[in-house]
Each structure stands twice: as C-alpha cells, then as structure tokens.
Amino acid sequence: MLTFIVGSSIVISLIGRGHIADKIGASSGPADKIRQLRESQVQSLEEEESARRKFLVSKDEEEEDEEEDGDDEE
C-alpha cells in the first residue's frame, strides 16, 4: 500500500512538472548556453575579420593614391 502511494505521488509530481515546464518554457541548460556562446564568438570573429579586411583595403587604396600622386609630381 505504501509503495502505491509513493509511486503515485512521484507520477503526479512528474506530470505536474511537465505542465509547469510547458507554461514557463524550457530553461536553457549548460549545453544551450555553450552553444549560444560559440555562436556569438563566431559572429564576433566574422565581424572583426570583415572590419580588418575593410581597413586593409582602405589602407591599400590610400597607398596607391599616394604612389599615383608621387608619380604625377615627377
């Protein structure tokens, strides 16, 4: 009899947790947090790489302009 009561209370608590979790929403676990961190790191690296390439292109264009201006003076 005691086993039945304990077993049924466990089942009821698990069902209750399921209903509460559906209403509240799934909380992010450690795996989700790590996945989000990795995605944000990848995005940051892509943005930094893009900014670095734009800087290098503009720097090269400035150097080419200076060389052209130097050739015109001679």
WOWOTA-V428310 format. One record per residue. N is the residue number from 1. RES is the residue in one letter. NEAR is the number of other C-alpha atoms within 12 Angstrom. D_FIRST is the distance of its C-alpha to the first C-alpha in whole Angstrom. Layout:
BEGIN
n->N res->RES near->NEAR d_first->D_FIRST
n->N res->RES near->NEAR d_first->D_FIRST
END
This chain:
BEGIN
n->1 res->M near->7 d_first->0
n->2 res->L near->8 d_first->4
n->3 res->T near->9 d_first->5
n->4 res->F near->10 d_first->5
n->5 res->I near->11 d_first->6
n->6 res->V near->12 d_first->9
n->7 res->G near->13 d_first->10
n->8 res->S near->14 d_first->11
n->9 res->S near->14 d_first->13
n->10 res->I near->14 d_first->14
n->11 res->V near->14 d_first->16
n->12 res->I near->14 d_first->17
n->13 res->S near->14 d_first->19
n->14 res->L near->14 d_first->20
n->15 res->I near->14 d_first->21
n->16 res->G near->14 d_first->23
n->17 res->R near->16 d_first->25
n->18 res->G near->15 d_first->26
n->19 res->H near->14 d_first->27
n->20 res->I near->14 d_first->29
n->21 res->A near->14 d_first->30
n->22 res->D near->12 d_first->32
n->23 res->K near->11 d_first->33
n->24 res->I near->11 d_first->35
n->25 res->G near->11 d_first->36
n->26 res->A near->13 d_first->35
n->27 res->S near->13 d_first->36
n->28 res->S near->13 d_first->39
n->29 res->G near->10 d_first->38
n->30 res->P near->10 d_first->40
n->31 res->A near->11 d_first->41
n->32 res->D near->13 d_first->42
n->33 res->K near->13 d_first->44
n->34 res->I near->13 d_first->46
n->35 res->R near->14 d_first->47
n->36 res->Q near->15 d_first->48
n->37 res->L near->14 d_first->50
n->38 res->R near->14 d_first->52
n->39 res->E near->14 d_first->53
n->40 res->S near->14 d_first->54
n->41 res->Q near->14 d_first->56
n->42 res->V near->14 d_first->57
n->43 res->Q near->14 d_first->59
n->44 res->S near->14 d_first->60
n->45 res->L near->14 d_first->62
n->46 res->E near->14 d_first->63
n->47 res->E near->14 d_first->65
n->48 res->E near->14 d_first->66
n->49 res->E near->14 d_first->68
n->50 res->S near->14 d_first->69
n->51 res->A near->14 d_first->71
n->52 res->R near->14 d_first->72
n->53 res->R near->14 d_first->74
n->54 res->K near->14 d_first->75
n->55 res->F near->14 d_first->77
n->56 res->L near->14 d_first->78
n->57 res->V near->14 d_first->80
n->58 res->S near->14 d_first->81
n->59 res->K near->14 d_first->83
n->60 res->D near->14 d_first->84
n->61 res->E near->14 d_first->86
n->62 res->E near->14 d_first->87
n->63 res->E near->14 d_first->89
n->64 res->E near->14 d_first->90
n->65 res->D near->14 d_first->92
n->66 res->E near->14 d_first->93
n->67 res->E near->14 d_first->95
n->68 res->E near->13 d_first->96
n->69 res->D near->12 d_first->98
n->70 res->G near->11 d_first->99
n->71 res->D near->10 d_first->101
n->72 res->D near->9 d_first->102
n->73 res->E near->8 d_first->104
n->74 res->E near->7 d_first->106
END
